[in-house]
Structures are given as C-alpha cells and as structure tokens.
C-alpha cells in the first residue's frame, strides 16, 4: 500500500471538475480533507435545513440578541 496526494477541485454544486486517472484493476481507499482557503473568492450561501421549513417562527428582534462586535462585520 502506498499513498499518493491528489488535489481535486469541485464546482459550485460540489461535483468534481475533472476525474483523476487512477490505476486499473485496483481497490482504492479515499480520505477527503477539505482545504480551508482557496485562491478563488468563495460564494457559498448557507440555508436552513429543509426539514425545518415552515416549522420555525421568529418572534422578536433577533438582531439585538447578540452584541454587534460578535457579528464579525467589516468596519
């Protein structure tokens, strides 16, 4: 068994941009380590879980629930 390092990129949907060439007739174990920073400007959008859709009601002012210095907003 030997290790080979490959850096594989995904598109905005999480699909592989290109499939790497692998050795024929072999079993391959993969471990994916997500690289924290990329050269490109990331445009990720967070969404709530779809199972919670329609189950949550906001009652009150959620903006004042955390102090402004914890929002990590640009100055």
Secondary structure, DSSP 8 states (H G I E B T S, - for coil): ---------B-TTS-BSS-----TT----------S--SS---------GGGTTT----S-SGGGS-GGGS----
